[in-house]
Amino acid sequence: MFAARKFEVLFLYDPWDEFVMDHLREAEGKPLRPAERRKLDLADTAKTEGALSEQEAQSFTVWLKETFG
């Protein structure tokens, strides 16, 4: 979804990262906003390349359940 809208995403794993991001509002003139707190309308997001069709997704789900229980 973010790639389709040409948003850059930072993956932060260290507890200090969140502390720093809460106090840092922009970097190189670009505003920084937490993705998990954003209200994004997913309905208008175009399908991405390589996405599974509905039938492929159902087949994959069946395979997962059979394989991993």
C-alpha positions in Angstrom: 0.0 0.0 0.0 2.8 2.5 0.9 4.8 1.6 -2.2 1.8 2.1 -4.4 1.5 5.6 -3.0 5.3 6.2 -3.2 5.7 6.6 0.5 9.0 5.8 2.1 8.8 3.6 5.2 11.2 3.1 8.0 11.1 -0.1 9.9 12.1 0.5 13.5 12.8 -2.3 15.9 14.8 -0.9 18.8 12.9 0.6 21.7 15.0 3.7 21.4 13.8 4.2 17.8 10.2 5.0 19.0 11.5 7.4 21.6 13.6 9.3 18.9 10.8 9.3 16.4 8.4 10.8 19.0 10.7 13.7 19.3 11.9 14.1 15.7 9.3 15.7 13.5 11.1 15.9 10.2 14.2 14.7 8.4 15.8 16.5 5.5 12.7 18.7 5.2 10.3 15.8 5.0 7.7 15.3 7.7 7.9 12.0 9.6 4.6 10.3 10.6 3.9 7.0 12.2 2.1 4.6 9.8 0.3 2.7 12.4 -1.4 5.9 13.7 -2.4 7.2 10.3 -6.0 6.9 9.1 -5.6 5.6 5.6 -8.4 4.7 3.2 -7.5 1.3 1.9 -10.4 1.0 -0.5 -8.8 3.1 -3.2 -5.4 1.3 -3.1 -4.7 -0.4 -6.4 -3.7 -4.0 -6.4 0.1 -4.5 -6.4 2.0 -6.6 -8.9 2.3 -10.2 -7.9 -0.7 -10.1 -5.6 -2.7 -13.4 -5.4 -6.1 -13.7 -7.0 -9.0 -14.6 -4.8 -8.9 -18.2 -6.0 -5.1 -18.4 -5.5 -5.5 -17.0 -2.0 -8.2 -19.6 -1.1 -6.0 -22.4 -2.4 -3.0 -21.1 -0.4 -5.2 -21.0 2.7 -6.3 -24.6 2.3 -2.7 -25.7 1.7 -1.5 -23.8 4.9 -4.3 -25.4 7.0 -3.4 -28.9 5.6 0.3 -28.5 6.0 0.5 -26.7 9.4 -2.8 -27.6 10.9 
